């Protein structure tokens, strides 16, 4: 009955959408609007204060709602993979599966070197996310229908955002509450191919019959928003996703999630907001049978005067999981205060303080084979880790052409003690459309509860990983310098940047030489030092509302200083180009991305390589009316073999869909 009700609802939604399309809608034509040029767009993430993109002293890339619509992006991965220096590849379910990787300038978000935010608030991955654990935040958990813009800050950002912001920050900013009643819905259906074989560390090959060669994925969403009155409004989104393969596919899952936000304006100076998400996940062909997660955030904003602003906010995240042998939960709580003062004499001061608590409550009853010996264990883990922080930043405008942004953060970690992390950003405007930017900053990253305290190894196909309570926190010093030139009456931009990150006590997974459950057993270890440096070139062109072009090239040189080996998944050369065009009179749009990556190593010993590859994606959409459009998407059109052969890899993918808003 439950299955029938679920499918009946989906069929009913689709029939309703088709019926609405048949209603008379008159002759549709695109409304002409006076668009804001790219350089006038406002960003907030880099300094936590508002700046036009051209004037922000911290290197920032902006993807607007208009860019998203023009590219016909279906997922957040579709959006961010067009940003030079940022690669996002692989499948991306709620767990952030092993083949899902996001890297910024050679440093992996899945390993905690970059921070993902929603509306300025850090989010956490699933407790069951393979080796990456709390870091493996699935980018595609956020439906595109809810996104207003995405801001990507490149370079050390730990002063404002704390641990895990070594490489930079991706801030996904959700849509505002609409001024009038708005509802929308959409459905998507896709099928894609996975790898023909998997190779384990033992070099034993798994045949196609062992893993499903094709998968089918379905998605449906609906959202609604409205201003209830002059002072209150809401926006709500529901999203369902499921994927089915063969009975042996390790990635069959169902996910339902609901996101909502509620805004209240009490007066001209005081406003409040509440945002929440509930997600229910079920995976049918692995040991993880069920998982529920909850996120809720609330805040108060005080515009005390034109030059004084005060903000309070709190955040709670809880991840509950249950299998036949284990039960538990991982939680994260944060309280933050921030005060901003525009002195009016060339200084904008930002002072903040925050308290974070991560906790784990975990029970496991396990029977395992360790080095051919059967061991029965019962494990209970209950640990909390607290961090108290204070930060100060000064945006100092010496004269119209020069801006200095020094900052300092102090963190007091309950396990590792205190840490001071300074930074300095500089922007100098050589000419009206030519700017120089440079930055240097120290960052701190503490090991997660999972890396420290999981007493029983956890599965990260095709091996097990054990925690290590003796881990030390990682530290890094990051440098960057670049020049930005706006062209063609501010309709185009070119940026050339040099970057370098020096990391000490980097946490890696290393073999123990033992086996656990007939598979290799790995453990987290600190290495002495690693260095990542390179050059990045970005070009953007927006000649009109119909056409856009983004291209970029990144050269990256990485090295584990203790071994002399390259870091994993870090190609020396990467190039991408992404055009998008819409013929307004017909409501017909096309977009695509071509991405190249050179050879790269997939293990720390540099014995396994991923060959150079080119991935080509293409999308077509047709607007049927102001309310509706249909889409067709083909990803990895030439079925490029682009993944690590230890994991399943997404091949050629086709998706059709329909979106409506009325």
C-alpha positions, 0 to 999 in steps of 0.5 A: 500500500505504501509503494502504491501510494508513493507511485500514485502521488508521482503519477498524479503530479505528472498528470497535473503538470501535463494538464496545466500545459494544455491550458490556453496560455497565449503567445509567449514571449520573453519579457525584456528586463534591464539586467544588472551587469556582472560586476555590479552583483553583490557578494558577501561570503569573502568578508561577511560584508556586502561588496560588488563583485568587482570591488571585493578584496577577497578572490571570489567567483559568483554564479547567479540565478541567471547563470543557473537558468541559462546553463540549465544546470540540474544539480549543484555539481553541474553548476560548480564544475564550470568554475576554474580551479574547482573540480566536482566529479562522480556520483553524489548521493546523500552519502557523498559516495566514494566516487564523488569528489570536489577539489579546489586548487588541488585540495579536497573538500571530501578530506576537509580542506574546503568548507561547504555552507548553506546561507553562510552556515556550515553543513555536515556529511553523513556519519556513514560516508565512507572514509570521508565521514563528516566531510562528505557533504553531498553537493546535490543535497540542495535542489537547484530550485532552491538556489539563488546564487553560489559564491566561491571564495578561493584561498584561506578563509579560517579567520571567518569560518574556522576549521576546514576552510584551508582551500576556500569556501562554497556558499550556496545561498537559497532563494529569498521568500517571494513577494507573491505566491509562487509554486513550482514542481518538476520531475526527472528521469534518467539512466546511466552506466557504471563501470564495467569492472572494479579492481581491488587492492588484490588486483582481483577483478569483479565482473560486470555481473557482480555490479549493475552495468546500468542504473535508473534514477528518478527525481521529483520536487515541489516548492511553494513560497509566499509573503503572508503579510508585510512582515512574514513569509515562507519558502518550502521545498520537498524533494524525492530521489531514488536510484535502482540498479540490479540486485547487486548494485551497491548504490540503490537508495531512496531519499526524501527531504524537505527544506523550509525557511520562515522570515519575520520582520519585527521592525525597520531594525529587527528581523528573524529567520528560521531554516530547517531540513529533514532528510530520510535515507534508505539504502537497500543493498549495503549494511546501511539500512536507514538514516535520518538527519535533521538540520535547523538554524535560527537567527536574529538580525539587528540593524542598530543604525546605518553603520552598526549591525548585530547578528545572533544565530544558532544551528543544530544538526543530528544524524541518526543511523541504524543497521543490523549491527549498529545504532548511533548518532552524530550531532553538531551544535553551533552558537554564533555572534557577530558585530559589524561596525562601519566607522565611516573613516575607512575602517569596517570592523567585524567582531565575532565569537562562536561555540561549536560542539561535536558529539558521538553516541555509538553502539556496535555489536560486531563479529569480524575476522581479523587476520583469519581470527574470528573476533566478537566485539561490543563497542560503545563510544560516547565523546564530545569535542568543543571549540570556542572561537573569537575572530576580528577583521578590519577592512581598511580602505587607505584610499580609493585604490588600496584596501587591506583586510587583516584578520585574526582568529583564536580557537580553543579546542577541548582536545588540542588546545588553542591556535592563533590564525592570522590572515591578510588580504590586499586589493589594489586597483591599478586602473578602473577595470584592472585590479591586483589581489594578494593574500596570505593566511594561516589555517587550522583543521582538527581531526573529526570525532570519527577519525579520532574515536571510532573504535571499530573500523568502518567500511570504505569500499574496498577497504576498512579504515580504523580511527586513530586517537593520536592524530594531531591537528593539521595546519597550513599557510596559504598564499595567492596573488593575481591580476583581474581585468574587466573587458568589453564594457565590463561584459568580460573578465580575465583573471590570472592567479598564482596559489600555494598551500603548505600543509603540516601534519596532513591526515592521510589513510595508510595501510596497516598490513593487516586484514579485517573481514577479508579486506585490507585494513587502513588507518588514519596517520599524520604525514610531515608536510605537503605542498600544493601550488600552481597557476590558474587562468579564468576567462568569462564573457557575457555579451548579452542576456542570451549568451555566456562563456566561461573557460579556465585552465589550472596548472597544479604541482603537488607533493607529499614532502615526506615521500616526494610523491604527488598527492592523489587526484591532483592532475597537473593540467586541467582545462574546461570551457562552458558555453550557454545560449538561449534563443529568446524568441523560441525559448530554446536553449543549449549549454555544454561543458568540455573538461580535460584532466591530465593523468593523476595518481589515485593512491598515496604510493603513486602506483595507481593512475587515472588516465588523462580524460575528456568529459563532454556534457550537453543540455537542451531545454525548451520553454513551453510557456512562462510557466513550464520548460522541458529539458534533456541532458546528456553527461559524459557523452563519449563515455569517458573512463574518468574514475578510480578503478577501485570504485564504481564510475559513472559513465554516459548519462541521460536525463529528461525532465520537466519544470514548472513555476506558477 
